[in-house]
Amino acid sequence: MTLFEFVSPEAGEESVQEVMRSDAVRIERIVSRGHSSPPDFWCDQPENEWVTVLSGAARLEFESGDPLDLLPGHHVDIPAHVRHRVAWTDPDQDTVWLAVFYS
């Protein structure tokens, strides 16, 4: 398997595949196409998350009000319990994310 071998999700959906897991870290490959979090939903996770966009485009929103546009190669480290959501992913192409969750 390569990080770019996948079946595109349906429009508005995303596909999550665990790439690796240990006691201290979990790595996921996420493929989105036109996906966004529900309007009143905020991720509030117990672990830190470093995420990068490998292809496509996305926008994250943070409860603090600061949006962040991500293009290939852009990355962000989101501390545990920092509430955030996916505001937008490109509806015309797959957005491939690599997310690393760690303690």
C-alpha positions in Angstrom: 0.0 0.0 0.0 1.1 3.6 -0.7 -0.4 6.7 0.9 -1.9 7.5 -2.5 -3.6 4.1 -3.2 -7.2 4.5 -2.3 -10.8 4.6 -3.6 -12.2 8.1 -3.6 -14.9 8.7 -1.1 -18.4 9.7 -2.2 -18.9 13.5 -2.5 -19.2 15.0 1.0 -17.7 12.0 2.7 -14.3 10.9 4.0 -12.4 7.7 4.4 -10.2 7.0 7.4 -7.5 4.2 7.4 -5.2 3.5 10.3 -1.7 3.2 9.0 0.1 2.5 12.3 -0.6 2.3 16.0 1.5 1.9 19.2 0.9 2.7 22.9 2.1 6.3 22.3 1.1 7.1 18.7 -1.5 6.5 16.0 -1.2 7.4 12.4 -4.2 7.7 10.1 -4.5 8.5 6.4 -7.7 10.4 5.7 -9.2 11.0 2.2 -11.8 13.7 1.9 -13.8 15.0 -1.0 -16.1 18.0 -0.3 -16.3 16.9 3.4 -16.9 19.2 6.3 -17.8 18.7 9.9 -21.5 19.2 10.9 -22.2 22.9 11.6 -22.3 22.6 15.4 -19.6 19.9 15.8 -16.2 20.5 17.3 -13.4 17.9 17.7 -12.2 17.9 21.3 -9.8 15.0 21.5 -7.7 13.8 24.4 -4.5 13.5 22.4 -2.4 15.9 20.4 -2.7 15.8 16.6 -0.2 16.8 14.0 -1.8 16.8 10.6 -0.5 17.6 7.1 -2.2 17.8 3.7 -0.5 15.6 1.1 -2.8 16.6 -1.8 -5.9 18.6 -2.3 -7.0 21.5 -0.1 -8.8 22.1 3.2 -9.8 24.6 5.7 -9.8 24.0 9.5 -11.6 26.3 11.9 -10.8 26.6 15.6 -13.1 27.6 18.3 -10.8 30.6 18.9 -12.1 31.9 15.6 -8.9 31.5 13.6 -9.4 29.6 10.3 -6.4 27.8 8.7 -6.2 27.1 5.0 -4.1 24.0 4.1 -2.5 23.1 0.8 -0.1 20.3 0.0 2.8 20.4 2.4 1.1 22.6 4.9 0.8 21.2 8.4 -0.4 22.1 11.9 0.1 20.7 15.4 -3.2 20.8 17.3 -2.8 20.4 21.1 -5.1 18.1 23.0 -8.6 19.6 23.8 -8.2 22.5 21.3 -11.6 22.5 19.7 -11.5 22.4 15.9 -13.5 21.3 12.9 -13.1 20.7 9.2 -14.8 23.7 7.6 -14.2 22.6 4.0 -12.3 20.2 1.7 -12.0 20.6 -2.1 -15.2 19.1 -3.7 -13.4 18.7 -7.1 -10.4 16.6 -6.0 -9.4 14.2 -3.2 -7.8 15.8 -0.2 -5.3 13.3 1.3 -4.3 14.0 5.0 -1.8 12.3 7.2 -2.7 12.6 10.9 -0.4 11.7 13.7 -2.1 11.4 17.1 0.2 11.3 20.1 0.3 11.7 23.9 
